[in-house]
Amino acid sequence: MNSLLLTGGRVLDPARQFDAIADLLILDGKIAALGPRLVAPAGVPRREVAGQVVCPGLIDLHVHLREPGQTAKETIATGIRAAAQGGFTSVVCMPNTSPAIDNAGTVALIADRARAEGTVNVFVTGAITKGIAGEELAPIGSLFKAGVVAITDDGHCVQNNELMRRACEYARMFNLPVMDHCQDYSLVTDGVMHEGYWSTSLGLRGWPAAGEEMIVARNIMLAELTGTRIHCQHLSAAGSVALIREAKKRGVPISGEACAHHFTLTDAAVAGSEQFWKFDGKGVQGFKSPTQPYPVWPAYDTHFKMNPPLRSVKDREAILEGLADGTIEILCSDHAPHCNYEKEVEFDYAPFGITGLENELALSLMQLVHSGRLALADMIAKYTVNPARLLNLAKGTLAVGADADVTVFDPELAWVFDRSQAASKSHNNPFYGWPLKGRATTTIVGGRVVWQLAPVSQP
């Protein structure tokens, strides 16, 4: 069944500036009508969603599905189930698989497997360089013809500025955005956490914010030089936000994204729960609960090791300000699964990265909307129309005739993120046990319910 009538919800479509209590009719996988007191044809299921938000299907443009080659961590099947459970109808997978997505054959393999699963839409990015080695350009034209929506060496960063310039010029021929993991290796060296008070206190090698800011500045200059759209991934540093804010005022085709962990946590989390709540608790919205205590974790917990690292309170506030004023246009997870045994080592040796598809909506609501920093429609835009525009996707709207990709969520629903209920194959997530507020209740892709908290009632 790919037809459905949703009634009584608050329908929010930032792409058309629509915000009203209304019904949404889906017929044959397309949006058929939007308005008050709609009547569905005979046999079409009806679901009452009063008190909930109905919006275009959420898009996460930064996800690691790990297939091919790293299926012990995640598969396309488990990754997209996690996406559906988190309320996402579309994900964009990164190319740092094994082998890397640097040829048309690998693009086709992923597309075929995603179609076979038939849960959520999977869009593929191609590598900038062969093998993501940063030495020789990948066949960008062939990747474009195979269907990639962007190019990136995510997980790595092209250090050769001349090579990056040529990649931008090549990508512009096909109107492909270039997405960049901003990390200057000569500055970052072997750092494992943010360089500052806590790295010194804990005796861990520091990763300076300048290691990100240097590449953001490089990308701004290349975007201005080539006219190519360059998108800076997982921003974490205050200086990066300031650079992009100033460049956008000049009309440079530059953009950025932020992950929930970077605007929720700080580097104090690596020192353990006692220190984090002592120094940073006031900056985290909505975690106090009369029945659920604050979560507890030890110092040096590798679930708080990610790339780029958690940074200072000042950096977190700058990311929040950048989201509030529109400097940062897109929200995402950087969902990066790892096997348990990989994280169960000393902090220095653990891989960077955490999962995020299943809890990012709640964290975004709590930190941005419930805190009063951002209107609900503006937050939804960062998960729908904005990533769709960047990647030229025919998604992110509830316009009549559009694909019926729809997310229904309850912004006030209180819940605790339970590891045993997670859909991802990996469990490297620091937010298990946290009391959260706001959750997807129904995920609809092409008019078909692919995940729900409660069954759809029949007419």
C-alpha positions in Angstrom: 0.0 0.0 0.0 1.5 3.4 -1.0 -1.6 5.5 -0.4 -2.5 7.1 3.0 -4.4 10.0 4.5 -2.8 11.8 7.4 -5.3 13.9 9.4 -5.1 16.7 11.9 -1.4 17.2 12.1 0.6 20.4 12.0 1.9 20.3 8.4 5.2 22.2 7.9 6.8 22.6 4.5 9.6 25.1 4.6 10.1 24.9 0.8 6.7 26.5 0.3 6.5 28.4 3.6 3.4 26.3 4.6 2.6 25.9 8.3 -1.0 25.0 9.3 -3.1 22.3 10.8 -4.2 20.3 7.8 -4.7 16.9 6.2 -2.2 15.3 3.8 -3.4 12.9 1.1 -1.0 10.5 -0.5 -2.0 8.5 -3.5 0.1 6.0 -5.5 3.3 7.2 -3.9 2.8 10.9 -4.6 1.5 13.9 -2.7 -2.1 14.3 -4.0 -3.6 17.0 -1.8 -3.0 19.2 1.2 -5.7 21.0 3.1 -8.4 20.9 5.7 -10.9 18.0 6.0 -9.7 16.0 3.0 -11.6 12.8 2.0 -9.7 9.8 0.8 -10.8 7.4 -1.8 -12.3 4.1 -0.6 -9.8 1.7 0.8 -7.1 4.3 1.6 -5.8 3.9 5.2 -6.3 6.9 7.5 -4.0 7.9 10.3 -4.9 10.6 12.9 -1.7 12.6 13.8 -3.2 15.4 15.8 -0.6 17.0 18.1 2.2 15.8 15.8 4.3 17.5 13.0 4.0 16.3 9.4 6.9 17.5 7.3 8.8 16.5 4.1 10.9 13.4 4.6 14.1 14.2 6.5 17.4 14.0 4.5 20.7 13.2 6.1 23.5 14.1 3.6 26.4 12.7 5.7 26.1 9.0 6.4 28.6 6.1 6.4 26.9 2.9 5.4 30.2 1.0 5.4 29.2 -1.3 2.5 31.1 -2.6 0.5 34.0 -4.0 2.5 33.2 -3.0 6.1 30.0 -4.9 6.8 31.0 -6.0 10.3 30.3 -2.3 11.2 27.2 -1.6 9.2 25.4 -2.8 6.1 23.1 -0.9 3.7 20.2 -2.9 5.2 21.0 -2.0 8.9 22.0 1.5 8.1 18.8 2.4 6.3 16.7 0.7 9.0 18.4 3.0 11.5 17.6 6.0 9.2 14.0 5.0 9.0 13.8 4.6 12.8 15.3 8.1 13.1 12.7 9.6 10.8 14.9 9.9 7.7 13.5 9.1 4.3 16.8 9.8 2.4 20.4 9.3 3.2 23.6 10.3 1.3 26.4 7.7 1.8 30.0 8.6 1.9 32.7 7.0 -0.4 35.2 5.8 2.2 34.2 2.2 1.8 36.5 -0.7 0.8 37.0 -0.4 -2.1 36.3 3.4 -2.2 33.5 4.7 -4.3 35.8 6.0 -7.0 34.3 4.2 -10.1 31.0 3.7 -11.7 30.8 0.0 -10.9 30.8 0.6 -7.1 28.2 3.3 -7.5 26.0 0.8 -9.3 26.6 -1.9 -6.7 25.4 0.4 -3.9 22.4 1.6 -5.8 21.3 -1.9 -6.6 21.6 -3.1 -3.0 19.7 -0.1 -1.7 16.9 -0.6 -4.2 16.7 -4.3 -3.2 16.3 -3.2 0.5 13.5 -0.8 -0.5 13.4 1.1 2.8 14.7 4.6 2.4 16.3 6.5 -0.5 20.0 6.1 -0.8 22.0 8.7 -2.7 25.7 8.1 -3.4 28.7 10.4 -3.3 31.8 9.6 -5.3 35.4 10.1 -4.3 37.4 13.2 -5.3 40.6 11.2 -5.7 41.3 7.6 -6.6 41.3 5.4 -3.5 40.7 8.6 -1.4 44.4 8.8 -1.4 44.6 12.5 -2.3 47.1 11.9 -5.1 45.2 11.5 -8.4 41.7 12.7 -9.5 39.0 10.1 -9.7 37.0 9.9 -13.0 34.5 12.6 -11.9 32.7 12.6 -15.2 32.1 8.8 -15.1 31.0 9.1 -11.5 28.5 11.8 -12.5 27.1 9.6 -15.3 26.8 6.8 -12.8 24.6 9.0 -10.6 26.6 10.4 -7.8 25.1 13.6 -6.2 28.4 15.1 -5.0 32.1 14.3 -4.7 34.1 14.1 -1.4 37.0 12.3 0.1 35.2 12.3 3.5 37.3 10.6 6.1 40.2 12.2 4.4 41.0 15.7 3.2 42.8 16.6 -0.1 46.0 18.3 1.1 47.3 19.3 -2.4 45.6 22.7 -3.1 46.3 22.4 -6.9 44.7 19.0 -7.0 41.7 20.4 -5.1 41.4 23.3 -7.5 41.3 21.0 -10.5 38.7 18.8 -8.8 36.5 21.9 -8.3 36.9 22.9 -11.9 36.1 19.4 -13.1 33.0 19.1 -10.8 31.7 22.5 -11.9 31.4 21.1 -15.5 28.7 18.8 -14.2 27.2 21.1 -11.6 28.4 18.7 -8.9 28.9 20.1 -5.4 32.2 19.3 -3.7 31.9 18.3 -0.1 35.1 18.5 2.0 36.3 17.0 5.3 38.3 20.0 6.5 41.5 18.8 8.2 45.0 20.1 7.7 47.2 17.1 8.5 50.3 19.2 9.2 48.5 21.1 12.0 46.4 18.2 13.3 49.3 15.7 13.2 48.3 12.8 15.6 45.9 14.7 17.8 43.0 12.7 19.3 40.9 15.4 21.0 40.5 19.2 21.0 43.7 21.1 21.9 42.9 23.0 25.1 42.5 22.8 28.8 41.1 19.2 28.8 43.7 17.7 26.5 46.4 19.1 28.7 44.6 17.9 31.9 44.0 14.4 30.5 47.4 14.0 28.9 46.0 13.4 25.4 47.5 14.8 22.2 45.7 18.0 21.1 44.0 18.7 17.8 43.9 22.5 17.3 40.8 24.2 15.9 43.1 25.8 13.4 43.5 22.4 11.7 39.9 22.8 10.5 39.8 26.5 10.0 42.9 26.4 7.7 41.1 24.2 5.2 37.8 26.1 5.5 39.7 29.2 4.5 41.3 27.3 1.6 37.9 26.1 0.4 36.5 29.6 0.5 39.3 30.9 -1.7 38.8 28.0 -4.1 35.1 28.4 -4.3 35.6 32.1 -5.1 38.2 31.3 -7.7 36.4 28.5 -9.5 32.7 29.3 -8.9 32.2 25.7 -7.7 29.9 25.0 -4.8 32.0 23.8 -1.9 30.3 22.4 1.2 32.3 22.1 4.4 31.4 19.0 6.4 30.9 18.6 10.1 32.0 22.1 11.3 33.2 22.2 14.9 35.2 25.4 15.3 34.2 29.0 16.0 36.7 30.3 13.5 35.2 28.1 10.7 31.7 29.7 11.4 33.2 33.2 11.3 35.0 32.5 8.0 31.9 31.1 6.3 29.7 33.9 7.6 31.9 36.5 6.1 32.4 34.7 2.8 28.6 34.2 2.3 28.1 37.9 2.8 30.4 38.3 -0.3 28.4 35.9 -2.3 31.0 33.1 -2.3 29.3 29.7 -3.1 30.3 28.1 0.2 28.2 26.3 2.8 28.5 24.2 5.9 26.8 21.6 8.0 26.7 20.8 11.7 26.3 17.5 13.6 24.2 17.2 16.8 27.1 16.0 18.9 29.1 19.1 18.1 26.4 21.5 19.3 25.4 19.3 22.3 28.7 18.1 23.8 32.1 19.7 24.5 35.6 18.4 25.1 34.8 18.2 28.9 32.8 15.0 28.0 36.1 13.2 27.5 36.9 14.0 31.2 33.8 12.1 32.3 30.2 12.8 33.2 31.1 14.5 36.5 33.2 17.1 34.8 30.9 17.5 31.8 27.8 18.2 33.8 29.7 20.4 36.2 31.2 22.6 33.5 28.7 22.3 30.6 25.3 21.2 32.0 23.8 24.6 31.5 24.5 24.5 27.8 22.5 21.3 27.2 18.8 21.8 27.0 16.1 19.4 28.1 18.1 16.6 29.8 16.7 17.2 33.3 14.0 14.7 34.0 12.2 13.9 37.3 12.4 10.2 36.6 15.6 9.8 34.6 18.9 10.8 36.2 21.8 12.3 34.2 23.8 9.6 32.5 27.1 8.6 33.9 30.3 7.7 32.0 34.0 7.5 32.9 36.8 9.7 31.7 38.5 8.6 28.5 35.3 7.0 27.2 36.0 6.4 23.5 32.4 7.0 22.5 33.3 10.7 22.8 36.0 10.4 20.3 35.0 11.7 16.9 36.4 13.5 13.8 36.5 16.5 14.1 36.7 16.3 17.9 34.3 17.8 20.5 35.5 21.3 21.1 35.2 24.0 23.8 32.1 25.7 25.1 33.0 28.7 23.0 33.1 26.6 19.9 29.8 24.9 20.7 28.2 28.3 21.2 29.5 29.5 17.8 28.0 26.5 16.1 24.7 27.2 17.7 24.9 30.8 16.7 25.8 29.8 13.1 22.8 27.6 13.0 20.5 30.3 14.4 21.6 33.0 12.0 21.6 30.8 8.9 25.4 30.7 8.4 25.2 26.9 8.8 22.4 25.7 6.5 22.3 22.0 7.0 22.0 19.5 9.9 23.3 15.9 9.6 24.7 13.0 11.7 28.0 11.9 10.3 26.7 8.5 11.2 30.0 6.5 11.6 29.5 2.9 12.9 32.4 0.9 14.4 32.5 -2.5 16.0 32.4 -2.7 19.7 35.9 -4.2 20.0 37.4 -1.3 18.0 36.2 1.2 20.6 37.1 -1.0 23.6 40.7 0.1 23.6 42.8 3.0 24.9 41.6 6.4 23.8 44.6 7.0 21.6 44.0 3.9 19.6 40.2 3.9 19.2 38.8 4.9 15.8 37.1 8.3 15.4 33.3 8.4 15.0 29.9 7.7 16.5 26.5 6.6 15.2 23.8 9.3 15.1 20.8 8.6 12.7 18.5 7.5 15.5 19.0 10.3 18.0 19.9 13.4 15.9 16.3 14.6 15.5 15.7 14.7 19.2 19.0 16.4 20.0 18.3 19.0 17.3 14.9 19.7 18.7 16.2 20.0 22.2 19.2 22.2 21.5 17.7 24.4 18.8 13.9 24.5 19.1 13.1 23.7 22.7 15.9 26.1 23.8 14.3 28.9 21.7 17.3 29.4 19.4 15.5 28.4 16.2 11.9 28.2 14.9 10.7 24.7 14.2 10.3 25.5 10.5 13.8 26.7 10.3 15.2 23.5 11.9 13.1 21.4 9.5 14.5 23.3 6.5 18.0 22.3 7.5 17.0 18.6 7.2 14.8 18.9 4.1 14.8 21.7 1.5 18.4 22.9 2.2 20.2 19.6 1.6 17.9 18.9 -1.3 18.9 22.2 -3.0 22.6 21.7 -2.3 22.6 18.3 -4.0 20.0 19.0 -6.7 17.6 16.3 -5.3 13.9 16.3 -6.2 13.1 15.9 -2.5 12.4 18.1 0.5 8.9 19.3 -0.3 5.2 18.4 0.2 4.1 20.1 -3.1 1.3 18.3 -4.9 2.9 15.8 -7.3 6.1 15.4 -5.3 7.3 12.0 -4.1 5.4 11.1 -1.0 8.5 11.0 1.4 7.0 12.2 4.7 8.2 12.3 8.3 5.8 12.5 11.2 7.2 13.3 14.6 6.1 14.3 18.0 8.3 17.2 19.2 7.2 16.8 22.8 7.5 13.0 23.2 9.8 12.2 26.1 11.8 9.0 25.7 15.1 7.4 26.7 17.5 6.3 24.0 17.7 2.5 24.6 20.7 0.6 23.2 18.6 -2.6 23.0 16.1 -0.9 20.7 18.7 0.5 18.3 18.5 -0.6 14.6 22.2 0.2 13.7 24.5 -2.8 13.6 27.0 -0.9 15.7 26.5 0.7 19.1 29.3 3.3 19.3 27.0 6.1 20.6 27.5 8.3 23.6 23.8 9.1 24.0 22.4 5.7 25.2 20.6 6.2 28.4 20.0 10.0 27.8 16.5 11.3 28.4 15.4 12.9 25.1 12.5 15.0 23.9 11.1 14.7 20.4 10.9 11.5 18.3 9.8 10.4 14.8 6.6 8.3 15.0 6.0 7.5 11.3 8.5 7.4 8.4 6.9 7.2 4.9 8.9 6.6 1.7 7.1 6.8 -1.6 3.8 6.6 0.1 4.7 3.4 2.0 5.1 3.4 5.8 8.6 1.9 6.4 8.7 2.5 10.1 6.2 3.5 12.9 5.8 3.6 16.6 2.1 2.7 16.3 0.1 0.8 13.6 -1.8 2.7 10.9 -5.5 2.4 11.6 -7.7 1.1 8.8 -10.6 3.1 7.3 
